[in-house]
Amino acid sequence: MARGEFNSRIGTFATVAGSVVGLGNLWRFPYLAGENGGSAFLLVYLCVSLLVSLPVMLSELSIGRSQRCNAMRAFKNIAPGPWFLVGFLGVAAAYVITSFYMVVGGWSLEFLRASVVGEFSGKSSDEIKNYFDLFLAGGTGPTLQALVSLGISLVVVVLGVSKGIERFNKILMPALFVLILILVCNSLFCLPESWKGVTFLLKPDFEKISLQTVLTAMGQSFFSLSLGMGAMLTYGSYISSDRNLPKTALGIVTFDSLVAILSGMVIFPAVFSFGLEPTQGPTLLFNTMPNIFQQMPGGYGFSILFFLLVYFAAVTSQVSLLETVTAFASEELRMKRWKACLAIALTMSVTGSMCALSLSGHGWFEIGGKPLFDIFDSVSSNVMLPLGGFFIVLFAGWIMPSRVLQSQLTNSENESPSINYVVLRFLIRFVSPIFVALLFLTLIGVI
């Protein structure tokens, strides 16, 4: 079957960046940095991103580009046997994550709508919190917004790799970056206590650095970069053979970290300027931030910009996940793209609606008293992604023919390996598998 391909370097970078820049950048990274030593945590984060996450990303991109097919078939082509299950695990993870991620995208749409119509005007912090709680309890609203969010992603994926996904990300990623820069300038220069937020984020406290801090940084880096879910492998299959994968991946890691830092520059100066205490992510984004904007000069406009930014981050990641499943369905089931997209969207409409309704508080779609939304989140984050990442990097380092890996990382099979390739192969074979295995054992409670 004919396959698409990214047409330009800018398009390649914007599309892969769109997959990795998500809600984890906008809240989870700043919160973890503030709680784990500020800039000391940032230093650890950058180190593990380069030494552990970057090799995993390069492994996925190399496997995908070398075979130019969906995640499961790529493993099957290289090594007959049970290795194809690693690719299938990635596709399954992408499906599970999209099912609950579309719900979060729906929340973003709802708060964007509420900001535009002035829904929060004059409301107290408790009233805004009640607004979110009532929205979740209603069930219907979150479900409809989740379906709208899925529908928008569906249209992009149906249009194809270059005309849909690449073009979409080439527009949204620059727009996202401009929005975040505007919000950073407002937080740093227009708020009275902005320095307190900057200090909270960037003040180094090396006493807080421990093995647990390293594992926390690695977990954030691993999940923020969309590793282990087949998305990087699928996007890698669309990257042309003349692109330099190490440079592309390094640029993505750098951009992802930059967006995370800038997000902290948006959120924490605002939190501290209005005497609020930082709490965990969803609470801050959907309860606290609207209250901040009500007190901020020009808050109406900045509220719209902020939740537009949140949705941009959500939908670009959602597109990459949906494409991962669509590529699998279209190629393995020999379906036309639009038919595969429609079939996947219909099934995701069911599982996504179940995730949205499970948070209503009515006991719907709960297992052992735990909402399906939380189960999907926990299973994918704690089991599927680290397990998939471990086997991916193990496969690239020990099973995939070395000449194939070399050709992808150096664009040549014949030249003597450069020192850069030797270092990358060492990281792929020895360093990343050990640390990803350690992360997995920690997440499942063995360590």
C-alpha positions, 0 to 999 in steps of 0.5 A: 500500500502507498505510504505517506512521507513528511515533505520537509525538515521543518514539517518533520520537526514540527510533527514529531515535536507535536507528538511529544509536547503535551499536558505533561510539559504544561504542568507535570514538569514544572511541578516536579521541578519545583518539588525536587530541587528546582534547577538541580532537578532540571539538570538531572532531567536533561541528563537522563533525557540525553543518556536514557530517553534519547537512545530510546527515541532513536531506537524507535525512529530507526526501527520505523524508518528502516521498515516503513510500516506500522509498529507491529509489522516493523518488528515482524519484518526484522525478526520473525518470532514473538518480537512483533508483540512489542509493536502490538503492545505499542499500538495497544498503548496508543489506543488506551492512552487516546481513550482517556487523553481525548477526555482531557482534551475535552476538558480543555475545550470546555474551559476554552469555551467557558473563557470565551463566554466569560463563564468564570467572571466574578466567580470565587475560587470555590465556585470555579472548583465547583464548576469543574466538579459539576461539569465532571459529575454531569457526564454528558458534557465531558463525553460530548467534549471528548467526542468533539476533541476526537473528531478534530483529531480524526479529520487531521488524520484522515487527510493523510500524513503530509496534507493532514498531520504535517500541515496541521503541526506546521501551523499549530506548533509555531502557534503554540510556541508564540502563545507560550512566549506571550504568556511568559512575558505577561507572567514575568513582567506584569505580575507583582510577585513573579520572582517568587514563582521563578525562584520556586521553579529554578532555585537549586536545592541539591539536598533533594537530589536522590535516586528517587529524584533521578527515577522521577526525572527519568519517568517524566522524560520518558513519558513526555517524549511519547516513548514506548507507545509506537508513536515515534516508531510510526512517525519514524516510518514517514521520515525521509531517508536523507534526514539526520535522525540523531540531529532530529531527535536531539532537537526534539528533546531540546524543544520538549525541555524548553516548552516545559521550562517556559510552562513553569514560567507561565504558571508559577509566577501567576500562582505566587503573585496571587498568594495561592499554593501550588497543587497537583496538575489537574487541580491547578489547570482546571481549578486554580488557573481560571481564578488567577485570570479573574484577578489578573489585568487583561485576564479575559484574553490571557485565559483564552490564550492559556486554554487555547495553548492547553488544547493545542498541546493536547490535540497534537499529541492526540493526533500522533496516537490516533495515527499510530493505531490508524497505520496499524489498522489500515496496513494490517487489515488492508483498509483505506485510510478513511475507513480505518480512521472511522473504524478506530474513531467509532471504537474509541468513541465507546471507550472514551465515553466510558472513561469520561462517564467513569469520573462522574461519581455515579459509579459508572464504569468502575472496576474495584471502585476505581474509575476506568479513566484512572485504570487506563492512565495507570496501566498505560503509564506504569506498565505498557509504556516502560515495558514497551520502551525496554523491549524496543531499546533491547531489540534495537541494540541486540536483535536488530542487525547492527548494519541496519541500525548504523545506516539509520543513525549515520545514513550510511552502511559502508563508512567506518562507525563514527565516535557519535555512533559508537557512543549512541550504540553503547547507550542503546545496548547497555545504559538505556535498558538498565535504567528503563528496567529500573524505572519499570520495577519502581513503577510496579512497586518491586523496588 
